[in-house]
Amino acid sequence: MPRDPYEILGVGRQADEKEIKKAFRGLARELHPDVNAHDPEAEAKFKEIAGAYEILSNADTRATFDRYGYDGLRASGGGSGDMGGFGGLGDLFESFFGQGGMFGGQGGPGGPTQGRDAGVAVEITLAQAAEGARVELAPELVQTCAHCHGNGAEPGTPIETCERCGGQGVLQAVSRSPFGQVVRNVACDVCGGDGKVPQTPCDECDGQGRVVDRVMLEVDVPAGIEDGQRIRLSGRGHAGERGGPPGDLYVQVGVKADPRFVRDGDDLVTVLDVPAPLAALGGTREVETLLNGKQPVEVAAGTQPGEETRIKGEGMPALRGRRTGDLRVVMNVVIPRRLSADQRSQLQAFAATITEDNLRTDESIVGKLRRLFGSGA
């Protein structure tokens, strides 16, 4: 059974048309497959919100769903969430956002159209995430053809009025939907909405005015960024059409796992192996930090397994603000193995001196379990 369309769009059942449209627009921009190329489920998520909007944007199908649910919609032949009644996703988003589709729509058919947003992924180390880094990218983007400067004509050749649309750049298209015939203005399929066509198409772009090319970029990754966060580069996405502005480029940042540390917010957590005799007597050990090499850590006498100490300021910087997290050092008390005869003799002599007073603790059973297995125990 499909999910409730109100739940999908994140609106209440009393939401008005404006709220529904606003919620849909925001989710559509966020979940568009072009922006989430790294997510194999992006298209399915995109279709799900489209199906939800199909149902809730029409008063009749919304009323049917409110009374009878999906069974009522299937019985009435109304919106089913698969977008079949609109001729596909492209038709719906074209009518909702404009001729430019999801991220275009700056003007109607034949006018300037903003380029689509693009997405690219980059991977950095934990140390780079802590210090900040400048990384190079090489995404493939739609660019304005440098040979014809975007007009689609071989330099020095004329551009003529399009015969199919008479220079208007638009044609009328009639499609059927569950609610009757829909008449829309669409860009001319010959001139692409320009109203003009080149007599001799550009050799470089075949008259399209745009080409796909690999673009070399550098992006500054801020210190403190977390795995999965995105950086938006305004105006660095796909080129627009007919003089429209370019879209944006979204950089999905992945942070490689570091075998020495686990990140917990702005803190880093590491484990320090402490020999049992040192844990009993107390002393000093060295622990590896992320950026500043090894630093000494005091092991208090009587240290128990799982106890923590902190090294201030050796964690991750906050992405926003001036605070820096700590390095939390978890003590792993290690029982010696493969003892020599002399070591075994000394330990046996020591063990004979242990009394109940040496073992006594004020911790409860629950407290011990929480320390040994974590707060979830």
SERO-150023 format. One record per residue (C-alpha): residue number from 1; residue in three letters; chain; x, y, z. Coordinates in steps of 0.2 Angstrom, whole numbers, plus 5000, padded with zeros to 4 digits. Example, Ala and Ser with C-alpha at 12.3 -4.5 7.8 and 13.67 -1.06 7.14 Angstrom:
residues 2
> 1, ALA, A, 5062, 4978, 5039
> 2, SER, A, 5068, 4995, 5036
//
This chain:
residues 377
> 1, MET, A, 5000, 5000, 5000
> 2, PRO, A, 5007, 5017, 4995
> 3, ARG, A, 5011, 5029, 5009
> 4, ASP, A, 4998, 5043, 5014
> 5, PRO, A, 5001, 5058, 5002
> 6, TYR, A, 4999, 5070, 5017
> 7, GLU, A, 5013, 5061, 5025
> 8, ILE, A, 5024, 5061, 5009
> 9, LEU, A, 5022, 5080, 5007
> 10, GLY, A, 5024, 5083, 5026
> 11, VAL, A, 5007, 5093, 5027
> 12, GLY, A, 4992, 5092, 5038
> 13, ARG, A, 4975, 5086, 5032
> 14, GLN, A, 4969, 5104, 5034
> 15, ALA, A, 4983, 5111, 5023
> 16, ASP, A, 4976, 5123, 5010
> 17, GLU, A, 4982, 5123, 4991
> 18, LYS, A, 4995, 5136, 4995
> 19, GLU, A, 5003, 5125, 5008
> 20, ILE, A, 5003, 5109, 4997
> 21, LYS, A, 5010, 5118, 4983
> 22, LYS, A, 5024, 5126, 4994
> 23, ALA, A, 5028, 5109, 5002
> 24, PHE, A, 5029, 5100, 4985
> 25, ARG, A, 5040, 5114, 4977
> 26, GLY, A, 5052, 5112, 4991
> 27, LEU, A, 5053, 5093, 4991
> 28, ALA, A, 5054, 5093, 4972
> 29, ARG, A, 5069, 5104, 4972
> 30, GLU, A, 5077, 5094, 4986
> 31, LEU, A, 5074, 5077, 4979
> 32, HIS, A, 5077, 5080, 4960
> 33, PRO, A, 5088, 5066, 4953
> 34, ASP, A, 5100, 5078, 4945
> 35, VAL, A, 5104, 5085, 4962
> 36, ASN, A, 5105, 5067, 4970
> 37, ALA, A, 5114, 5058, 4957
> 38, HIS, A, 5123, 5048, 4971
> 39, ASP, A, 5106, 5041, 4978
> 40, PRO, A, 5100, 5026, 4968
> 41, GLU, A, 5083, 5029, 4975
> 42, ALA, A, 5082, 5047, 4970
> 43, GLU, A, 5070, 5044, 4955
> 44, ALA, A, 5058, 5033, 4966
> 45, LYS, A, 5057, 5047, 4979
> 46, PHE, A, 5054, 5060, 4966
> 47, LYS, A, 5040, 5050, 4958
> 48, GLU, A, 5032, 5047, 4976
> 49, ILE, A, 5031, 5066, 4979
> 50, ALA, A, 5024, 5069, 4962
> 51, GLY, A, 5011, 5056, 4965
> 52, ALA, A, 5006, 5064, 4981
> 53, TYR, A, 5005, 5081, 4973
> 54, GLU, A, 4994, 5074, 4959
> 55, ILE, A, 4981, 5068, 4972
> 56, LEU, A, 4981, 5083, 4984
> 57, SER, A, 4982, 5097, 4971
> 58, ASN, A, 4965, 5093, 4964
> 59, ALA, A, 4950, 5096, 4974
> 60, ASP, A, 4940, 5081, 4967
> 61, THR, A, 4954, 5068, 4969
> 62, ARG, A, 4959, 5075, 4986
> 63, ALA, A, 4940, 5073, 4992
> 64, THR, A, 4939, 5055, 4985
> 65, PHE, A, 4955, 5050, 4994
> 66, ASP, A, 4950, 5058, 5011
> 67, ARG, A, 4934, 5048, 5010
> 68, TYR, A, 4939, 5032, 5003
> 69, GLY, A, 4958, 5031, 5002
> 70, TYR, A, 4968, 5023, 4988
> 71, ASP, A, 4954, 5011, 4984
> 72, GLY, A, 4942, 5025, 4980
> 73, LEU, A, 4954, 5033, 4968
> 74, ARG, A, 4957, 5017, 4959
> 75, ALA, A, 4938, 5014, 4958
> 76, SER, A, 4935, 5032, 4951
> 77, GLY, A, 4950, 5031, 4939
> 78, GLY, A, 4958, 5046, 4948
> 79, GLY, A, 4976, 5050, 4952
> 80, SER, A, 4985, 5034, 4957
> 81, GLY, A, 5002, 5041, 4961
> 82, ASP, A, 5010, 5034, 4945
> 83, MET, A, 5008, 5050, 4936
> 84, GLY, A, 5000, 5041, 4921
> 85, GLY, A, 4986, 5054, 4919
> 86, PHE, A, 4998, 5068, 4916
> 87, GLY, A, 5008, 5060, 4902
> 88, GLY, A, 5024, 5058, 4914
> 89, LEU, A, 5034, 5067, 4926
> 90, GLY, A, 5040, 5080, 4913
> 91, ASP, A, 5023, 5086, 4909
> 92, LEU, A, 5018, 5089, 4927
> 93, PHE, A, 5034, 5098, 4932
> 94, GLU, A, 5034, 5108, 4916
> 95, SER, A, 5017, 5115, 4920
> 96, PHE, A, 5021, 5118, 4938
> 97, PHE, A, 5038, 5125, 4937
> 98, GLY, A, 5037, 5132, 4919
> 99, GLN, A, 5045, 5127, 4903
> 100, GLY, A, 5062, 5125, 4910
> 101, GLY, A, 5056, 5111, 4921
> 102, MET, A, 5062, 5109, 4939
> 103, PHE, A, 5076, 5121, 4940
> 104, GLY, A, 5072, 5132, 4925
> 105, GLY, A, 5056, 5141, 4921
> 106, GLN, A, 5063, 5159, 4920
> 107, GLY, A, 5050, 5165, 4908
> 108, GLY, A, 5038, 5155, 4897
> 109, PRO, A, 5042, 5144, 4882
> 110, GLY, A, 5053, 5153, 4870
> 111, GLY, A, 5060, 5164, 4883
> 112, PRO, A, 5076, 5163, 4893
> 113, THR, A, 5077, 5147, 4903
> 114, GLN, A, 5088, 5144, 4918
> 115, GLY, A, 5100, 5129, 4918
> 116, ARG, A, 5097, 5114, 4928
> 117, ASP, A, 5106, 5111, 4944
> 118, ALA, A, 5119, 5098, 4944
> 119, GLY, A, 5127, 5086, 4958
> 120, VAL, A, 5144, 5079, 4960
> 121, ALA, A, 5152, 5069, 4974
> 122, VAL, A, 5169, 5071, 4982
> 123, GLU, A, 5178, 5062, 4996
> 124, ILE, A, 5190, 5069, 5009
> 125, THR, A, 5199, 5062, 5024
> 126, LEU, A, 5194, 5066, 5042
> 127, ALA, A, 5210, 5077, 5044
> 128, GLN, A, 5204, 5087, 5029
> 129, ALA, A, 5187, 5089, 5037
> 130, ALA, A, 5195, 5095, 5053
> 131, GLU, A, 5207, 5108, 5044
> 132, GLY, A, 5196, 5112, 5029
> 133, ALA, A, 5203, 5108, 5011
> 134, ARG, A, 5203, 5114, 4993
> 135, VAL, A, 5198, 5100, 4982
> 136, GLU, A, 5198, 5099, 4963
> 137, LEU, A, 5182, 5093, 4954
> 138, ALA, A, 5179, 5088, 4936
> 139, PRO, A, 5160, 5087, 4933
> 140, GLU, A, 5153, 5085, 4916
> 141, LEU, A, 5141, 5100, 4913
> 142, VAL, A, 5131, 5107, 4900
> 143, GLN, A, 5140, 5123, 4894
> 144, THR, A, 5137, 5136, 4881
> 145, CYS, A, 5145, 5132, 4865
> 146, ALA, A, 5161, 5142, 4863
> 147, HIS, A, 5162, 5140, 4844
> 148, CYS, A, 5144, 5148, 4840
> 149, HIS, A, 5142, 5157, 4857
> 150, GLY, A, 5126, 5148, 4860
> 151, ASN, A, 5116, 5153, 4844
> 152, GLY, A, 5118, 5136, 4836
> 153, ALA, A, 5124, 5143, 4819
> 154, GLU, A, 5141, 5141, 4811
> 155, PRO, A, 5150, 5158, 4813
> 156, GLY, A, 5147, 5169, 4798
> 157, THR, A, 5131, 5160, 4792
> 158, PRO, A, 5113, 5167, 4794
> 159, ILE, A, 5099, 5162, 4806
> 160, GLU, A, 5081, 5160, 4799
> 161, THR, A, 5064, 5161, 4805
> 162, CYS, A, 5057, 5144, 4810
> 163, GLU, A, 5044, 5138, 4798
> 164, ARG, A, 5035, 5126, 4810
> 165, CYS, A, 5030, 5139, 4823
> 166, GLY, A, 5031, 5154, 4812
> 167, GLY, A, 5044, 5162, 4823
> 168, GLN, A, 5033, 5161, 4838
> 169, GLY, A, 5044, 5148, 4847
> 170, VAL, A, 5029, 5140, 4854
> 171, LEU, A, 5016, 5127, 4849
> 172, GLN, A, 5000, 5121, 4857
> 173, ALA, A, 4999, 5104, 4864
> 174, VAL, A, 4983, 5095, 4869
> 175, SER, A, 4984, 5080, 4881
> 176, ARG, A, 4971, 5070, 4890
> 177, SER, A, 4970, 5068, 4909
> 178, PRO, A, 4958, 5061, 4921
> 179, PHE, A, 4950, 5078, 4923
> 180, GLY, A, 4948, 5082, 4904
> 181, GLN, A, 4958, 5089, 4890
> 182, VAL, A, 4973, 5100, 4895
> 183, VAL, A, 4979, 5113, 4882
> 184, ARG, A, 4997, 5119, 4885
> 185, ASN, A, 5010, 5130, 4876
> 186, VAL, A, 5025, 5120, 4873
> 187, ALA, A, 5042, 5125, 4865
> 188, CYS, A, 5043, 5122, 4847
> 189, ASP, A, 5051, 5105, 4844
> 190, VAL, A, 5061, 5112, 4829
> 191, CYS, A, 5068, 5128, 4835
> 192, GLY, A, 5067, 5123, 4854
> 193, GLY, A, 5058, 5139, 4858
> 194, ASP, A, 5070, 5152, 4849
> 195, GLY, A, 5058, 5155, 4834
> 196, LYS, A, 5074, 5154, 4823
> 197, VAL, A, 5084, 5141, 4816
> 198, PRO, A, 5102, 5141, 4809
> 199, GLN, A, 5104, 5139, 4791
> 200, THR, A, 5120, 5130, 4794
> 201, PRO, A, 5121, 5122, 4811
> 202, CYS, A, 5137, 5124, 4821
> 203, ASP, A, 5149, 5110, 4818
> 204, GLU, A, 5154, 5109, 4837
> 205, CYS, A, 5136, 5108, 4844
> 206, ASP, A, 5126, 5102, 4829
> 207, GLY, A, 5115, 5118, 4831
> 208, GLN, A, 5111, 5115, 4849
> 209, GLY, A, 5120, 5130, 4856
> 210, ARG, A, 5126, 5120, 4871
> 211, VAL, A, 5138, 5106, 4873
> 212, VAL, A, 5142, 5093, 4887
> 213, ASP, A, 5160, 5096, 4893
> 214, ARG, A, 5171, 5092, 4908
> 215, VAL, A, 5174, 5107, 4918
> 216, MET, A, 5189, 5109, 4930
> 217, LEU, A, 5183, 5117, 4947
> 218, GLU, A, 5191, 5120, 4964
> 219, VAL, A, 5179, 5120, 4979
> 220, ASP, A, 5184, 5126, 4997
> 221, VAL, A, 5177, 5113, 5009
> 222, PRO, A, 5175, 5121, 5026
> 223, ALA, A, 5183, 5115, 5042
> 224, GLY, A, 5170, 5105, 5053
> 225, ILE, A, 5160, 5098, 5038
> 226, GLU, A, 5152, 5081, 5041
> 227, ASP, A, 5150, 5066, 5030
> 228, GLY, A, 5135, 5068, 5019
> 229, GLN, A, 5133, 5087, 5019
> 230, ARG, A, 5132, 5097, 5003
> 231, ILE, A, 5140, 5113, 4997
> 232, ARG, A, 5131, 5124, 4985
> 233, LEU, A, 5141, 5133, 4971
> 234, SER, A, 5129, 5146, 4965
> 235, GLY, A, 5129, 5148, 4946
> 236, ARG, A, 5141, 5133, 4943
> 237, GLY, A, 5128, 5121, 4936
> 238, HIS, A, 5122, 5117, 4919
> 239, ALA, A, 5121, 5132, 4907
> 240, GLY, A, 5104, 5140, 4903
> 241, GLU, A, 5096, 5142, 4887
> 242, ARG, A, 5092, 5157, 4876
> 243, GLY, A, 5102, 5168, 4888
> 244, GLY, A, 5095, 5161, 4904
> 245, PRO, A, 5107, 5160, 4919
> 246, PRO, A, 5116, 5144, 4924
> 247, GLY, A, 5109, 5132, 4938
> 248, ASP, A, 5119, 5128, 4954
> 249, LEU, A, 5131, 5114, 4957
> 250, TYR, A, 5129, 5104, 4973
> 251, VAL, A, 5144, 5095, 4980
> 252, GLN, A, 5140, 5080, 4990
> 253, VAL, A, 5155, 5078, 5003
> 254, GLY, A, 5159, 5061, 5009
> 255, VAL, A, 5172, 5059, 5024
> 256, LYS, A, 5182, 5043, 5024
> 257, ALA, A, 5182, 5033, 5040
> 258, ASP, A, 5198, 5035, 5050
> 259, PRO, A, 5202, 5018, 5059
> 260, ARG, A, 5209, 5028, 5074
> 261, PHE, A, 5194, 5038, 5078
> 262, VAL, A, 5175, 5038, 5079
> 263, ARG, A, 5166, 5055, 5077
> 264, ASP, A, 5153, 5060, 5089
> 265, GLY, A, 5146, 5077, 5084
> 266, ASP, A, 5161, 5089, 5087
> 267, ASP, A, 5170, 5076, 5098
> 268, LEU, A, 5182, 5062, 5092
> 269, VAL, A, 5183, 5046, 5102
> 270, THR, A, 5198, 5034, 5102
> 271, VAL, A, 5203, 5019, 5112
> 272, LEU, A, 5219, 5018, 5122
> 273, ASP, A, 5225, 5001, 5127
> 274, VAL, A, 5231, 5001, 5145
> 275, PRO, A, 5241, 4986, 5153
> 276, ALA, A, 5232, 4980, 5169
> 277, PRO, A, 5247, 4984, 5180
> 278, LEU, A, 5247, 5002, 5174
> 279, ALA, A, 5229, 5004, 5176
> 280, ALA, A, 5231, 4998, 5194
> 281, LEU, A, 5246, 5009, 5198
> 282, GLY, A, 5242, 5024, 5188
> 283, GLY, A, 5255, 5032, 5176
> 284, THR, A, 5256, 5040, 5159
> 285, ARG, A, 5253, 5034, 5141
> 286, GLU, A, 5253, 5042, 5124
> 287, VAL, A, 5238, 5043, 5113
> 288, GLU, A, 5237, 5048, 5094
> 289, THR, A, 5228, 5064, 5090
> 290, LEU, A, 5221, 5068, 5073
> 291, LEU, A, 5232, 5083, 5069
> 292, ASN, A, 5245, 5086, 5083
> 293, GLY, A, 5254, 5069, 5084
> 294, LYS, A, 5255, 5059, 5100
> 295, GLN, A, 5251, 5067, 5117
> 296, PRO, A, 5252, 5061, 5135
> 297, VAL, A, 5237, 5055, 5144
> 298, GLU, A, 5237, 5052, 5163
> 299, VAL, A, 5230, 5035, 5168
> 300, ALA, A, 5223, 5037, 5186
> 301, ALA, A, 5227, 5023, 5198
> 302, GLY, A, 5213, 5011, 5199
> 303, THR, A, 5207, 5015, 5181
> 304, GLN, A, 5193, 5003, 5176
> 305, PRO, A, 5189, 4997, 5158
> 306, GLY, A, 5178, 5009, 5149
> 307, GLU, A, 5182, 5024, 5159
> 308, GLU, A, 5185, 5040, 5149
> 309, THR, A, 5197, 5055, 5150
> 310, ARG, A, 5197, 5070, 5138
> 311, ILE, A, 5210, 5080, 5129
> 312, LYS, A, 5202, 5097, 5127
> 313, GLY, A, 5202, 5105, 5110
> 314, GLU, A, 5208, 5090, 5100
> 315, GLY, A, 5191, 5086, 5092
> 316, MET, A, 5183, 5093, 5077
> 317, PRO, A, 5180, 5112, 5074
> 318, ALA, A, 5161, 5117, 5074
> 319, LEU, A, 5155, 5120, 5056
> 320, ARG, A, 5147, 5136, 5063
> 321, GLY, A, 5155, 5145, 5077
> 322, ARG, A, 5172, 5145, 5086
> 323, ARG, A, 5170, 5130, 5097
> 324, THR, A, 5182, 5115, 5095
> 325, GLY, A, 5177, 5098, 5102
> 326, ASP, A, 5187, 5086, 5113
> 327, LEU, A, 5196, 5070, 5110
> 328, ARG, A, 5188, 5057, 5122
> 329, VAL, A, 5200, 5043, 5126
> 330, VAL, A, 5191, 5027, 5132
> 331, MET, A, 5202, 5016, 5143
> 332, ASN, A, 5204, 4998, 5137
> 333, VAL, A, 5212, 4989, 5151
> 334, VAL, A, 5221, 4974, 5144
> 335, ILE, A, 5225, 4958, 5153
> 336, PRO, A, 5243, 4952, 5149
> 337, ARG, A, 5244, 4936, 5140
> 338, ARG, A, 5258, 4923, 5136
> 339, LEU, A, 5267, 4926, 5153
> 340, SER, A, 5284, 4920, 5156
> 341, ALA, A, 5288, 4909, 5171
> 342, ASP, A, 5295, 4923, 5181
> 343, GLN, A, 5280, 4935, 5177
> 344, ARG, A, 5268, 4921, 5182
> 345, SER, A, 5277, 4918, 5198
> 346, GLN, A, 5277, 4937, 5202
> 347, LEU, A, 5258, 4938, 5198
> 348, GLN, A, 5254, 4923, 5209
> 349, ALA, A, 5263, 4931, 5223
> 350, PHE, A, 5254, 4948, 5220
> 351, ALA, A, 5237, 4939, 5218
> 352, ALA, A, 5239, 4931, 5235
> 353, THR, A, 5240, 4948, 5243
> 354, ILE, A, 5223, 4954, 5236
> 355, THR, A, 5209, 4957, 5248
> 356, GLU, A, 5190, 4961, 5247
> 357, ASP, A, 5195, 4978, 5251
> 358, ASN, A, 5205, 4980, 5235
> 359, LEU, A, 5190, 4974, 5225
> 360, ARG, A, 5176, 4984, 5233
> 361, THR, A, 5167, 4997, 5223
> 362, ASP, A, 5153, 5009, 5226
> 363, GLU, A, 5145, 5005, 5209
> 364, SER, A, 5129, 4996, 5207
> 365, ILE, A, 5127, 4981, 5195
> 366, VAL, A, 5117, 4993, 5183
> 367, GLY, A, 5132, 5006, 5184
> 368, LYS, A, 5145, 4992, 5180
> 369, LEU, A, 5135, 4986, 5165
> 370, ARG, A, 5133, 5004, 5158
> 371, ARG, A, 5151, 5007, 5160
> 372, LEU, A, 5156, 4990, 5152
> 373, PHE, A, 5143, 4990, 5138
> 374, GLY, A, 5138, 5008, 5136
> 375, SER, A, 5123, 5018, 5142
> 376, GLY, A, 5110, 5008, 5132
> 377, ALA, A, 5113, 4993, 5144
//
